[in-house]
Amino acid sequence: MFAASPSNFSRPAPMSCAYQVSLIDRRTGRAHRVSGSPLVRFTHDPQSAVRELLDGRDSRLWETRIEPLDPYAR
C-alpha cells in the first residue's frame, strides 16, 4: 500500500473516469425531469454530453452540472 501525495488531489480528474452530467433548469435550480426521473447522462466525455444536453435549448434557461463519479465507491 502507498500514500498519495496531497498534490495529487488538486489535479483535475482524468478524462478516463466516469462523470454524471445533469441538465439543470436555471429558473428552479433543480434537475430537469422526464416522467418523474431526472435527466442524467453517464459518460467518459462530459463535454460531449453537455453539448448534446444543451443542443437546441435556451442557455438563459438551462445549464448543466458535471460531477465526477467516485471510482472507489461500491
N, C-alpha and C positions, 0 to 999 in steps of 0.2 A: 504494500500500500504506500501511497505517496501523498504529500500535501501539495496542493496547487498554490502558487504564489498569489497574493491578493491582486496583483495587476491583471491576472487572467480574467477576473470577474468584471473588469471595467471595459473590456473589449466587446464590440458588438457580436452577437451570436452569428455563427457561420450560416451561410445560405442553405447548408445541407440539413439544418434542423427543421422541425415542423413548426408551422405557425397556424394560429386561428385568426381569421380575418372576418370581422363583423361589419355589417352595414348599419350605421347609426343615423337616426333621424335627429337633425340639429334642433328641431322645434321642441322635442321632448327629452333628448339626451339618452334615449333608450334604443335598443336594437330593434331593427325592422323585423316584423313577424309575418310569416306566411302560414295561414291555417293554425295560428297559435304558437308556432315554433319559430325561434329566432333564425334569421337568415345568416348562416355562418359558412365560411369556406375553410377547409383544412388543406394546407398546401406547403410545399417546399419553396415556392416562389411567391412571396407575399405581394410584390409589386404588380405582378401579372393579375393576381386575384383582385387587387384594388382597382386596376383598370377595368376589369370585367364587371365588378360590382357597381362602379360609378358610371359605366357606359350608358349614355342616354339620360342620366339623372342630373338634376339641377344641383350644382355644387354648393349653392347657398342653402339648400335644404338637407343635403346628405353629406356624410363623411364616413370614413372607415376607421376601425380600430384594429391594430395589429398586435397580437400577443404571442410571444414565443411559447411553445409547449415544453414543459419540463421533460427532458428525455429520461430522467431518473425516476419519475413518478410511476407507481404501479397501481 
